[in-house]
């Protein structure tokens, strides 16, 4: 069974090709087969009870599973859609773009706008079972995106934000590295989160800003999604660090409140010089 052959939420290009060949299907068809597995294994929907999965193919050919995540007791804005989860999984794994995204149904408007921020948005194929592949542009006609605001290096493009912070604390430095690679071309509110858990695992999250603002992915939500995809959804968060650049945007207050819904740990906030 496929569920027994897939370990973790990242599948190398070589392994994906092998799994597809063994089943006599294309990699695109394999991605569709993996969508229910992603939903069943990684989704955390305590509010809606609706499990959603997605599978992204990075520019390297590797596959990245994603699933929706909901946080009861906080604003719905902290919800992570499956498409965002798969994108974050690929981004934090070093991908610089997505070639395709498989989902169980056509992405909602929120996700179409979020995906339109990608550096590879113009060529991104959206794969829905039983339908022909469609480009994101066909699902989001007359879009508003980065180019409309003079930004030509989109989400997942390599970043070097020039942040500096004096610290010898490994977790703080990990959060700083996440902020350094974050994407915030409109506010320049670069931000990153690092979470340490009871098992000793560390999960990071980067801010992913959007031209339309509301579909932006917060660094804490990103980190919690990566914790779930790492199989540690129940691994208690024992320490949390947010590093952000001074700007007109701050994640500190909202992140501290959201963190309370999943952990008793306080959020340590550091301001980096840009």
N, C-alpha and C positions, 0 to 999 in steps of 0.2 A: 504493500500500500504506500501511496505517496507520502502520507503523514509519517510513516516510519523511516522514509528515506531522506527526509528533509530535517536537518538539525539547525536550529537557530534561524534568525530572521534575515540572514545574508547568504546568498547562493552565488558562488563564483561563476563566471561566464563558462568555464570549462565544465563545471558540474551541471549547470543549466542545460548545456548542449547534450550532455550525457543522459540526463533525466528525460529530455525530450526525445532523444533517439531511441531510448529503451521503450518508449510508449508509442513510437511511430507518429509523433506530432511535431509541430513546429514549436520554437521557443515561445512565440506569441500565444499559441494554444496552451502550452504548459503554464504560462502566466495566468490564464483564465482558470485553469485547474487549481492553481495555488490560492486564488482569491478566497474561497470558503475556508481553506486551512488557516490563512492569516486571520480571518475573522474569529474562527473558533479558538485559536491558540492565544491570540494577543488582545482581542477587544476587551474593553472595560467600560460597559455602558450601564452603570447603576441607576441612572436617571431614566433613560429611554427604554432600556431593556433590548435595544436594537443593535445587533452586532454587525459591524461593517468591516470588510477587508479590502485591501488594495495591494497591487504588486507593481513596482516600478522597475524598468530596465534602464540602468545607467548607461552613460556613453561608453563605458568599458565593456558592456555586455552582461555585467553582473546583475542579479535580481535582488530586489529589496522589498521585504514584506512590510506592510503597515496595517494599522487597525485603529478604530476610533477609541477615544479615551474621554471619559466624563468625570468631573469632580463634584460630587454632591456637596452642597453647603457653600458653594461659591458661584460667581457669575458664570453664565453659560459661555461667555467670551473665552473662558479657559478650556472649553471643549476643543479637542484635537480631532479633526476629521481624518479618516483613513488615508485619503490622498495626501494630506499634510504629513501624516506619520511616515508614509513610505518615502516621501520626498526628503524629510529630515533624516531618515535612516540612510539614504543614499548620500546626502550632503555631508553628514558627519562621518561617513565612511570614505570620503575623499573624492567622490564623483564631482565633476564640473558641469554636469547637465544630465537631463533625462531624454531618452529616445522614445520611450513608450510607457504607458500606464494602463494597467488592467484593473477594471472595477466591475462590481456586480450589476450596476446600473449607471446611467449617465451621471457624471458629477453634478452636484448642486451648483447654483450660481456662485456661492461663496468659494467653492473649490476651483471653479473655472477662473475666477478673478485671481485667486492665489497662484494657480499654475501659470497664469499669464505673466507673472513676474519672472519666471525662469529665463535664464540665458538662452535656453533652447526651446522657448515657447512656440516659435514659428514652425518648428519641425516636429513637435511633440505629437505622437499618435495616441489616441485614446481607444482602448480596446474594451468592448462590452460583448459578453457572450451572446451569440446569435445575431450579431450585427456586424456590418463591414467596418473595418478600422476607419476612424475619422480623425482629422487633424483638430487640435484644440481650437484653431481659428474658425473651424466650421461650427463649433459649439458656442463660440463667443464672438459673434460678428460685430464689427465696428467697436473693437475693444478700446478701453482706456488703460494705458500701462506705462512702463518706465520711459519709453521714448517720448511720450507726450509731456514728460516733465524733464526732458533733457538728460535722462540716464540711459546709457548704452551698454553698461556691463550689468546684466541682470543677476537675479538670485542664482547661486551656485557658482558664479564666476569666482576665481581666486581673489581673496581679499587680504589686504594688509592695511589695517586702519591706523597704525602708528600710535597705539596706546602704550602707556608706561605706568607702572605701579611698583613701588618698592615693597617687596615682601619676600620672605624665605619660606612661607607656608605653601606646601605643595598643592593644597586644594585651592587656595587663592590664585596661585599661578595657573592652575588648570582652568579656573573660571576666566582669568585674564586672557588665556589663549583662545577660549571660546568667544570672548568679546572681540578679540582682535580679528577673528574670522567671521564675525557677524555681519549682517547686511542691513544697513539703515541709511540709504542714500538721501532720504528726504529730511529726516530729523537729525541725522548724525548722532542719534542716541544709541550708539553701539553698546551691546550688552551681552553678557554670557553668564551662565549658571553652572555650578558644579555641585553635585549631590554625592555625599558619601553615605553608604548604607551599613547596616549591621553586619553584613557578610564581608565588608571591606571593599565592596565594589564601588567604583566611581562612575557616575553618569553625567554627561555634560549636555548643555543646551545652548543654542545660539538664537539671537533675535533675528527674525526674518520679516522685514518690513514690507509693506505693500503700497503701491501707488494710491490705492483706494482706502488705505489706512486700516479699516475694520478687519479685513482678512489676514492681518499680520499675525505671525506666530510668536508668542512671547517666549523668552528664553527658559522660564520655568516650565511652561507647558511642553516645550521641546524636550527638556531634560526628563520630565516624567514620562513622556512617550517613549524615549529611548530606554528608560528603566524598564518599562513594560516589554519592549521588544527584546531586551536582554534577558527576559525571563524572570525579572526581579520585581514584578508588580506588587508582591507582598513582602519584599525585602525592606525593612523599616529604614527610613531616612533618618540618620543620626546627626548629620551636619549638612548645612546648606550655605553656599556662598554665591552672592551676586556681585559681579563687577560691571560697572557701567560708566560710560563717559558722561561728563556734564553736558546737558543739553536741555531743551524745552520738554523733553520726554523723560520720565523716570518710571522704572518698573518696580521700585522698591516697595511702595505701599501695597499695591495690588498683589505682588508676588508674596509678600509676608502674610497677607490674609489668606491667599490660596494655599500656601504651604501648611497653614494650620489645619486644613481639611484632611491632610495626609500624614502629618508628622507633628510631634511635640517639639521638634528642634526649632530654634530661632533662626531667622535669616540674617546672616552676616553680610553687610553691604559695604562695598568699597568703591570709591570713585577714582577712575583712572584718568590721567592726563592725556589729552589728545594732541 
